[in-house]
Amino acid sequence: MKYCYVIFASLLLSSVASASDLTARVNQYFEAQKAVEHRNSTKSDVTSLLALLTEDATFEHPRFNAVQSKDEYEKGLLYYLGSYGECDIQVKNVIEGLNAIIVEYLHPCIDKNGNSDPENNKQELVTLFEFENNKITLIRHYF
């Protein structure tokens, strides 16, 4: 019986990624997002970003009552591809939880003509990332 508990505990722990692994995954996501939000972005940049998500991942923006599947998210990314100048992501705070990370950050962008919106670029953003098997299964924006 004791052996059974050890196996169960091992299985449970193997499905829970360490917080540092999840933070590293969020950093990978942000780097991939910056690659997509660049004047020279390509479809392969979108593919690289989407590879970090589970097949059934969802993208949510409660303020706009928006919930998108991974396929819908991809369509949106491809629609705006090449319309950016360049964007950056400046992480201000990270809260690590059990298979979840909350990130507070700035997301300054310039358009492809070199213009920026100083007010939007100073807006602090908050996003929740949830994970399953070390892949992102939920992205929820709270801004």
Steps between C-alpha positions, in 0.01 A plus 500: 500500500785738584645433153170611342518840677857549382399435138200735532717776651759454226236527228350808663835675531603413146194685365585815699777705341730705719427871522835585341416273204169679456661844525750391236209387280330840540827668403511279189144601421582871537806464273282322242234771536759772435611309188138496376456871575780618274498659154690200356289231666412188305253216528779287653516749790132435565560124477782527756276691741213253462733205565518617862125441544299182554272393215191602700647827630275803540573870484268724705450870545219542759476878452382440144317175580735330253582130511698352212612150417857440390384501135319831546803646676718390207265667251523825697879484516522437125253780425722758674829351378723773358283786627729568796822695506654346807378415849681430823393334823637626830413269790440686827375223729445122491285298742553127475234251602411138447504458121428872460694825465368855526713763328484877530676672211525789257453439128633805316462497122578716204308467176662426166529876435704553818215655701421406859217564740671614823182460708439139386869417532489596872193285575579218742356170378420186697473155345431160653664197339383151595694188406445135426797270438733802484301659215273803523135399514349839588599862440267748672562874471380726784530845346 
